[in-house]
Amino acid sequence: MKFSIITIGSQGDTEPFIALGKRLQQNGHDVKIAAFRKFEAYIKSEGFDYAPLTGDAVEVIRLLIGEDVRPNEYFHNLSVLLNPIRDQFLADVFSACEGADAILYSILGSVAWHAADKLGIPCFRAFFCPADPTGDFPAMTAPILPLGAPYNRFTFRCGDILWTRSTRKLLNGWRRDMGLTPIRPFAFPYRTLHGRPVPTLYAYSPLVAPKPSGWDENLHLTGYWVREAKTDWQPDEALARFLASGPKPLYIGFGSMVGGSFQQVLDIVLESLRKTNQRAILSSGWGDLKEQQLPDTVHQVGFVPHSWLFERVAAVVHHGGAGTTAAGLRAGLPTIVVPFGGDQPYWGNRVHALGVGPMPIPRKKLTAQRLSDAILQAVGDETILKNAKRLGKRLREEDGVGNAVKIIEQELQSCSSCKAIKIGE
């Protein structure tokens, strides 16, 4: 079969689809990945067909996740991002989906649902955080309030309405041009297609976030989508020397988070390290450190595989992105989350609830004292250390990618519109 994958976002939104695509290829399928130009060389180097998407990965992160983006700001910013490039972006999405037997898409790639509608082919939602209604907790960008299940379900309904209100203005003209029925006000059609529920693959572990009450059987928690570690990766001389020169350092990285407060965050981090007498590896992905004078106890790195690096650090401090959270937990490491926005507060709260890290520190409440206290707790609390090690072992025993591929193939076998398609061809 031919699969088209539509992924929009950062490196962390692309990497799990690389893992999934590799396993689909192993099962005899053809895989095309559509993403921003920033990821073209990477996707091609991994052996996939690439389809370009118009847009800017940095702007997507800044405007849709950024520092404490509120729900109303999120949908306004979505329009700001899409309006100037709408026609080309939609044409790119449709072109990426043409010729496919099935489509998989991330949350921000949900526009591909319309292409599947037009092409008459099945699609799969592939999400990295809970996005379907439940009474167990509120929608990702909604305030966390102690108002119980009715409030929590209401936040998901509000999110559905806001999504439709924002996107129908951008997409209904496109749908008319394709001969499709426009999306009605207050409707949210994206959970069904061609008279069937859209199968949803949640690419995280039920050990970290159990399946919420009220979710149907078409919503699958597969486990994390992780690639097999490359055993031949070698550090440069400077990194190897730093790791060998003292006790295990902390890992500190905030992924693709951007904003005007970079220098303030860096100052807080360095002061916290001084106060706690900790060594650290700083990932340069979250800011430009080239002009910074770092102490000898702090080493900057560019790309280093988490699977390699996290075996050599004592704890991880990060923004709570789904991918980095997964990597730290799978490595059995105590985790400190400093959420900026989006789904990051949710993952920070899950880390704390599991007893594998301190309470998350929201970016706007981050101080050197709070971060210092969290560091000392993470590296010194025996219960946290034992819990993290135990959870890591269990997570490494899961095969999330294998589970996802099995579900995809089973769903396509049972899909009435796919009966003429033989899996593996």
Summary of the structure (lengths in Angstrom):
residues: 425
radius of gyration: 21.5
end to end distance: 5.3
largest distance: 65.4
contacts: 1406
relative contact order: 0.13
helix: 48%
strand: 13%
